[in-house]
């Protein structure tokens, strides 16, 4: 085999074996400002299958409650499955509680009606659908609660949110085009 053919085979093998690499897959374009507790923030992004991380800063406006008579609960879902929930005193009183945390999220302390959360997740290959939402139930853990309050009394928002994880791997068509481009480059180099 010629040296050029060996180089071509080696380069094609490297392209075919190239794994996905970690990168920022989604960044919140701007802070949301105050949102009613019946509002959701959604994001769609592409990813390679595997481990990912959702980092976000949650903000409370006016009297957003933790676990008290006016309980307000954050839910985070990924691809239709809840991956985290909790309630925090972000201006309205009540206990700070993580309610659902199967992936071992890290929750920072509440400061200035804000807190940061770092949530490990498993991303699907292709499009992923992320939802941040709040609810203010009228019943929680067997006792009556106050229910929904509008923006005149309380609100929530995201100051920042980012998802990192594996970049989608190139499709076989992209690998074929890369291989053809490399073949052309090697042929031109050989002639020149």
DRENBAVO-128536 format. One line per field, with one value per residue (C-alpha): residue number from 1; residue in three letters; x, z, y. Coordinates in Angstrom, 2 decimals, always signed. Each point is the difference from the previous one (the first is absolute). Layout:
N
resi = (NUM,...)
resn = (ala,...)
px = (X,...)
pz = (Z,...)
py = (Y,...)
// end
This chain:
192
resi = (1,2,3,4,5,6,7,8,9,10,11,12,13,14,15,16,17,18,19,20,21,22,23,24,25,26,27,28,29,30,31,32,33,34,35,36,37,38,39,40,41,42,43,44,45,46,47,48,49,50,51,52,53,54,55,56,57,58,59,60,61,62,63,64,65,66,67,68,69,70,71,72,73,74,75,76,77,78,79,80,81,82,83,84,85,86,87,88,89,90,91,92,93,94,95,96,97,98,99,100,101,102,103,104,105,106,107,108,109,110,111,112,113,114,115,116,117,118,119,120,121,122,123,124,125,126,127,128,129,130,131,132,133,134,135,136,137,138,139,140,141,142,143,144,145,146,147,148,149,150,151,152,153,154,155,156,157,158,159,160,161,162,163,164,165,166,167,168,169,170,171,172,173,174,175,176,177,178,179,180,181,182,183,184,185,186,187,188,189,190,191,192)
resn = (unk,unk,unk,unk,unk,unk,unk,unk,unk,unk,unk,unk,unk,unk,unk,unk,unk,unk,unk,unk,unk,unk,unk,unk,unk,unk,unk,unk,unk,unk,unk,unk,unk,unk,unk,unk,unk,unk,unk,unk,unk,unk,unk,unk,unk,unk,unk,unk,unk,unk,unk,unk,unk,unk,unk,unk,unk,unk,unk,unk,unk,unk,unk,unk,unk,unk,unk,unk,unk,unk,unk,unk,unk,unk,unk,unk,unk,unk,unk,unk,unk,unk,unk,unk,unk,unk,unk,unk,unk,unk,unk,unk,unk,unk,unk,unk,unk,unk,unk,unk,unk,unk,unk,unk,unk,unk,unk,unk,unk,unk,unk,unk,unk,unk,unk,unk,unk,unk,unk,unk,unk,unk,unk,unk,unk,unk,unk,unk,unk,unk,unk,unk,unk,unk,unk,unk,unk,unk,unk,unk,unk,unk,unk,unk,unk,unk,unk,unk,unk,unk,unk,unk,unk,unk,unk,unk,unk,unk,unk,unk,unk,unk,unk,unk,unk,unk,unk,unk,unk,unk,unk,unk,unk,unk,unk,unk,unk,unk,unk,unk,unk,unk,unk,unk,unk,unk,unk,unk,unk,unk,unk,unk)
px = (+0.00,+1.23,+0.73,-2.91,-2.48,+1.23,-0.41,-3.51,-1.01,+1.41,-1.79,-3.31,+0.31,+0.62,-3.05,-2.18,+1.21,-0.26,-2.18,-2.41,+1.62,-1.33,-1.26,-2.64,-3.18,-2.40,+0.30,-2.97,-0.01,-0.83,-1.35,-3.74,-1.12,-3.02,-2.30,-3.29,+0.17,-2.20,+2.61,+2.61,+3.34,+0.88,+3.10,+0.74,+3.59,+1.92,+2.38,+1.93,-1.18,+1.58,+0.73,-0.95,-0.27,-2.69,+1.24,-2.50,-0.63,-3.54,-1.38,-2.97,-2.03,-2.09,-1.19,+0.89,-0.49,+1.72,-1.97,-2.70,-3.70,+0.91,+2.28,+1.56,+1.76,+2.63,-0.05,+2.69,-0.84,+2.18,-1.57,-3.28,+1.47,+0.36,+3.66,-0.21,-2.45,+0.14,-1.34,+1.95,-0.64,+0.84,-1.74,-3.20,+1.06,-0.21,+2.45,+2.56,-0.48,+1.24,-2.97,+1.32,+3.70,+0.80,+3.16,+1.68,-0.34,+2.02,-2.06,+1.76,-1.13,-2.76,+1.44,-1.76,-3.10,+2.08,+1.65,+2.08,-0.60,+2.30,-1.91,+1.66,-2.22,+0.09,-0.51,-1.61,+1.64,-1.67,-2.49,-0.51,-2.91,+0.64,-2.75,+0.28,-3.41,-1.55,-3.27,-1.91,-2.28,-3.13,+0.93,+3.46,+1.04,-3.54,-0.66,-1.77,+2.14,-0.76,+0.39,+0.90,+0.94,+0.57,+2.93,-1.46,+1.13,+2.78,+1.95,+2.96,+2.60,+3.31,+3.03,+2.09,-0.22,+2.45,+0.15,+3.31,+0.52,+1.03,-0.19,-1.98,+2.29,+0.30,-2.35,+1.39,-0.70,+2.15,+2.77,-0.23,+0.30,+2.96,+1.67,-0.61,+1.40,+3.08,+0.42,-0.17,+2.49,+2.44,-0.35,+0.64,+3.00,+1.40,-0.27,+1.41)
pz = (+0.00,-0.76,+2.67,-1.20,+0.28,+3.50,+1.02,-1.47,+1.82,+3.30,-0.32,-0.92,+2.98,+2.34,-1.34,+0.41,+3.54,+1.14,+3.15,+0.92,+2.11,+2.81,-0.80,+0.99,-1.71,+1.22,+1.69,+1.18,-2.35,+2.79,+3.55,-0.06,+2.49,+2.20,-1.18,+1.53,+1.78,-2.74,-2.72,-1.42,-1.69,-2.69,-2.07,-2.80,-0.86,-1.78,+1.85,-0.25,+2.29,+3.44,+3.09,+0.13,+2.51,+0.44,+1.93,+0.82,+2.32,+1.34,+1.08,+2.19,-0.34,+2.75,+2.31,-1.73,+2.70,+1.29,+1.83,+1.91,-0.53,-3.33,-1.31,-3.44,-1.67,-2.77,-2.42,-2.55,-2.69,-2.77,-2.94,+1.87,+3.23,+3.21,+1.01,+2.93,+2.22,+3.11,+1.86,+1.48,+1.94,-2.66,+1.74,+1.43,+2.95,+0.54,+0.07,-2.73,-1.21,-2.85,-0.84,-2.83,-0.82,-1.50,-1.77,+2.98,-0.95,+1.97,+1.40,+1.18,+2.88,-0.40,-0.26,-1.17,-0.99,-2.32,+0.02,-2.43,-0.87,-1.85,-1.25,-1.59,-2.66,-2.73,-3.43,-2.94,-3.43,-2.19,+1.18,+3.76,+1.54,+3.31,+2.08,+3.12,+1.62,+3.26,+1.62,+3.01,+1.00,+2.13,+1.69,+0.85,+2.05,+1.30,+1.17,-1.57,-1.43,-1.32,-3.73,-2.87,+0.61,-2.89,-0.76,+2.30,+2.89,-1.25,-2.98,-1.00,-2.73,-1.33,+0.22,-1.99,-1.34,-1.98,-1.10,-0.70,-1.36,-3.01,-3.40,-2.43,-1.89,-3.72,-2.18,-2.39,-2.86,+1.66,+0.51,-3.67,-1.12,+2.31,-1.42,-3.57,+0.81,+1.53,-3.08,-2.29,+2.13,+0.00,-3.81,-0.57,+2.32,-1.79,-3.43,+1.25)
py = (+0.00,+3.49,+2.55,+2.16,-2.87,-0.84,+3.66,+0.05,-3.20,+1.28,+3.36,-1.68,-2.37,+2.94,+1.87,-3.10,-0.62,+3.61,+0.12,+2.78,+2.73,+2.17,+3.47,+2.54,-1.19,+2.69,+3.38,+2.07,+3.02,+2.49,+0.06,-0.63,+2.64,-0.72,-2.80,-1.12,-3.36,-1.46,+0.78,-2.39,+0.69,-2.55,-0.72,-2.45,-0.89,-2.76,-2.27,-3.21,-2.79,-0.04,+2.02,+3.66,+2.81,+2.65,+3.05,+2.74,+2.92,+0.22,+3.38,+0.83,+3.20,+1.60,-2.81,-3.29,-2.63,-3.09,-2.68,+1.88,+0.71,+1.70,-2.79,+0.64,-2.94,+0.02,-2.95,-0.81,-2.55,-1.38,-1.83,-0.38,-1.38,+1.97,+0.17,+2.44,+1.89,+2.13,+3.00,+2.93,+3.16,+2.56,+2.89,-1.49,-2.15,-3.72,-2.87,-0.71,-3.58,-2.15,-2.22,-2.19,-0.42,-3.42,+1.21,+1.69,+3.68,+2.52,+2.88,+3.14,+2.19,+2.56,+3.53,+3.18,-2.00,-2.21,-3.40,-2.03,-3.63,-2.40,-3.03,-3.06,-1.60,-2.62,+1.55,-1.77,-0.14,+2.62,+2.61,+0.43,+1.93,+1.80,+1.65,+2.17,+0.56,+1.09,-0.97,+1.31,-2.90,+0.23,-3.28,-1.33,-3.03,-0.46,+3.56,+2.96,+2.80,+3.47,-0.77,+2.32,+3.63,+2.37,+2.30,+2.64,-2.18,-2.28,-1.23,-2.12,+0.18,-1.25,+2.27,-2.48,-3.54,-2.13,-3.61,-1.71,-3.46,-2.01,+1.65,-2.16,-2.36,+0.62,-1.98,-2.59,+2.44,+2.66,-2.54,-1.01,+3.64,+0.51,-3.11,+1.15,+3.43,-1.58,-2.23,+3.04,+1.90,-2.93,-0.46,+3.72,-0.07,-3.03,+1.73,+3.30)
// end
